């Protein structure tokens, strides 16, 4: 079993009593002139700002300017603190660690803090962690350096949450976990990649909603209660069985204090293929579970149950679509109860399964085929795309709800033209990804539109509206610190502290439509091939009214 990474190498003060809040809390500014212009208090370093907030007794705010911040001291701030960076993409705020510490950013508090709009890189250490926090974390991008193993992207402590964030721990990072959850934590509206996508501590109750997970093992729970809905889990072939199996959800009993239970609703689970030996959509081992309104396809076995010791697992399957009938792997007592109710048969009719689009196409037998009882208590009222969850007679089966087209416009009498309303809403990206994170350069230039290349990669993203999409590609290179800047190495600065800089290598611009988009990238800008190395692409969209989206950043590596 994966090692439990709940314990970290520091002693956290047990500050459980919070002093009464003072109305005039302080805003501390780190490398942020606009913050100071607004009346904030200047601090030279992020550590100084955290120290000031820790000692003030108030719930303060820290606004961090662009740049890289290394070796931040772990903190316990009883009153909590609100930390706001300058963005999680290129040119934003990056927190990492280059000393012997194992946690890039550690923040605990009796009152949950907030961490937003920044990036964190998992350090190169033993059992490293990107973020370890009892905080509400949002709009954060967590990445990892090449070659780091047994890592955890985000470790949420009791009361914490993760939303509108990206955790990208490559599947090649052996034994690593995207997000680890403690009791009373939640994940929503996020994209997670990891050997194990989401793992619960043990004896914990947690919630996952509207989240995409790509992993060898999507979700692992041990003696836990998990509620998960409106989410997509893609299980890849690989990993290190039996410690990491190719399971969508693995629920087992290890003798903890919590009565384990799995509540799974409106999920789409996609496996590595029915011929992939040992792959299981949902494996319930000594637990109890309910799977409703869900799709489970592409596994050797859609569902299996087993029993540990005296535990008697039970599994209820209702209004769901799956390849194979459930299998009881337990040959003897105790009894295993498997109940199938209103199984929905037929091919799901995905829009483009080969291209990773698991929305239902028109005419799918899964449309309006869900539980007619409607939403359950606590279930999300929106699907994975953020659209209304029930459109039509009943729930659609799976993570996506098919939306009705608008009614045709009828004739209308002549009228005074309405006043022109200026469009001030920027485009919004969701589900931004690439198919290959390591690839070789193709022979042809990157096309405006082309067939899927055999080499290279494909950028995929969903847009809220039609927009002009810009892809700015920068190469990761070593540098030397010069004040607050990171400069190219030279004889003059060779004794200075090492840093990482990103050098722009080119820009691609394409037209994007509302909904799912893709760009086949050959590794060339025009006819110029990118050199082998590590790169990042920053993607932004500008609509016809000139509104520009928040940027999204992806990393990739080019090899020969």
HELIX and SHEET records of a PDB file:
HELIX    1   1 UNK A   33  UNK A   37  1                                   5    
HELIX    2   2 UNK A   46  UNK A   56  1                                  11    
SHEET    1   A 7 UNK A  41  UNK A  43  0                                        
SHEET    2   A 7 UNK A  27  UNK A  30  1                                        
SHEET    3   A 7 UNK A  60  UNK A  64  1                                        
SHEET    4   A 7 UNK A  81  UNK A  84  1                                        
SHEET    5   A 7 UNK A 113  UNK A 122  1                                        
SHEET    6   A 7 UNK A  93  UNK A  96  1                                        
SHEET    7   A 7 UNK A  67  UNK A  70  1                                        
SHEET    1   B13 UNK A  41  UNK A  43  0                                        
SHEET    2   B13 UNK A  27  UNK A  30  1                                        
SHEET    3   B13 UNK A  60  UNK A  64  1                                        
SHEET    4   B13 UNK A  81  UNK A  84  1                                        
SHEET    5   B13 UNK A 113  UNK A 122  1                                        
SHEET    6   B13 UNK A 135  UNK A 144  1                                        
SHEET    7   B13 UNK A 161  UNK A 163  1                                        
SHEET    8   B13 UNK A 185  UNK A 188  1                                        
SHEET    9   B13 UNK A 205  UNK A 209  1                                        
SHEET   10   B13 UNK A 225  UNK A 235  1                                        
SHEET   11   B13 UNK A 212  UNK A 222  1                                        
SHEET   12   B13 UNK A 191  UNK A 200  1                                        
SHEET   13   B13 UNK A 166  UNK A 168  1                                        
SHEET    1   C14 UNK A  41  UNK A  43  0                                        
SHEET    2   C14 UNK A  27  UNK A  30  1                                        
SHEET    3   C14 UNK A  60  UNK A  64  1                                        
SHEET    4   C14 UNK A  81  UNK A  84  1                                        
SHEET    5   C14 UNK A 113  UNK A 122  1                                        
SHEET    6   C14 UNK A 135  UNK A 144  1                                        
SHEET    7   C14 UNK A 161  UNK A 163  1                                        
SHEET    8   C14 UNK A 185  UNK A 188  1                                        
SHEET    9   C14 UNK A 205  UNK A 209  1                                        
SHEET   10   C14 UNK A 225  UNK A 235  1                                        
SHEET   11   C14 UNK A 261  UNK A 270  1                                        
SHEET   12   C14 UNK A 288  UNK A 292  1                                        
SHEET   13   C14 UNK A 314  UNK A 318  1                                        
SHEET   14   C14 UNK A 337  UNK A 341  1                                        
SHEET    1   D15 UNK A  41  UNK A  43  0                                        
SHEET    2   D15 UNK A  27  UNK A  30  1                                        
SHEET    3   D15 UNK A  60  UNK A  64  1                                        
SHEET    4   D15 UNK A  81  UNK A  84  1                                        
SHEET    5   D15 UNK A 113  UNK A 122  1                                        
SHEET    6   D15 UNK A 135  UNK A 144  1                                        
SHEET    7   D15 UNK A 161  UNK A 163  1                                        
SHEET    8   D15 UNK A 185  UNK A 188  1                                        
SHEET    9   D15 UNK A 205  UNK A 209  1                                        
SHEET   10   D15 UNK A 225  UNK A 235  1                                        
SHEET   11   D15 UNK A 212  UNK A 222  1                                        
SHEET   12   D15 UNK A 247  UNK A 252  1                                        
SHEET   13   D15 UNK A 280  UNK A 285  1                                        
SHEET   14   D15 UNK A 301  UNK A 306  1                                        
SHEET   15   D15 UNK A 327  UNK A 328  1                                        
SHEET    1   E17 UNK A  41  UNK A  43  0                                        
SHEET    2   E17 UNK A  27  UNK A  30  1                                        
SHEET    3   E17 UNK A  60  UNK A  64  1                                        
SHEET    4   E17 UNK A  81  UNK A  84  1                                        
SHEET    5   E17 UNK A 113  UNK A 122  1                                        
SHEET    6   E17 UNK A 135  UNK A 144  1                                        
SHEET    7   E17 UNK A 161  UNK A 163  1                                        
SHEET    8   E17 UNK A 185  UNK A 188  1                                        
SHEET    9   E17 UNK A 205  UNK A 209  1                                        
SHEET   10   E17 UNK A 225  UNK A 235  1                                        
SHEET   11   E17 UNK A 212  UNK A 222  1                                        
SHEET   12   E17 UNK A 191  UNK A 200  1                                        
SHEET   13   E17 UNK A 177  UNK A 181  1                                        
SHEET   14   E17 UNK A 152  UNK A 156  1                                        
SHEET   15   E17 UNK A 129  UNK A 133  1                                        
SHEET   16   E17 UNK A 103  UNK A 108  1                                        
SHEET   17   E17 UNK A  75  UNK A  76  1                                        
SHEET    1   F13 UNK A  41  UNK A  43  0                                        
SHEET    2   F13 UNK A  27  UNK A  30  1                                        
SHEET    3   F13 UNK A  60  UNK A  64  1                                        
SHEET    4   F13 UNK A  81  UNK A  84  1                                        
SHEET    5   F13 UNK A 113  UNK A 122  1                                        
SHEET    6   F13 UNK A 135  UNK A 144  1                                        
SHEET    7   F13 UNK A 161  UNK A 163  1                                        
SHEET    8   F13 UNK A 185  UNK A 188  1                                        
SHEET    9   F13 UNK A 205  UNK A 209  1                                        
SHEET   10   F13 UNK A 225  UNK A 235  1                                        
SHEET   11   F13 UNK A 261  UNK A 270  1                                        
SHEET   12   F13 UNK A 295  UNK A 297  1                                        
SHEET   13   F13 UNK A 321  UNK A 322  1                                        
SHEET    1   G 2 UNK A 350  UNK A 352  0                                        
SHEET    2   G 2 UNK A 357  UNK A 360 -1                                        
SHEET    1   H 3 UNK A 429  UNK A 434  0                                        
SHEET    2   H 3 UNK A 457  UNK A 463 -1                                        
SHEET    3   H 3 UNK A 515  UNK A 521 -1                                        
SHEET    1   I 5 UNK A 438  UNK A 440  0                                        
SHEET    2   I 5 UNK A 552  UNK A 559  1                                        
SHEET    3   I 5 UNK A 533  UNK A 542 -1                                        
SHEET    4   I 5 UNK A 467  UNK A 482 -1                                        
SHEET    5   I 5 UNK A 485  UNK A 487 -1                                        
SHEET    1   J 5 UNK A 438  UNK A 440  0                                        
SHEET    2   J 5 UNK A 552  UNK A 559  1                                        
SHEET    3   J 5 UNK A 533  UNK A 542 -1                                        
SHEET    4   J 5 UNK A 467  UNK A 482 -1                                        
SHEET    5   J 5 UNK A 498  UNK A 512 -1                                        
SHEET    1   K 2 UNK A 524  UNK A 525  0                                        
SHEET    2   K 2 UNK A 528  UNK A 529 -1                                        
END                                                                             
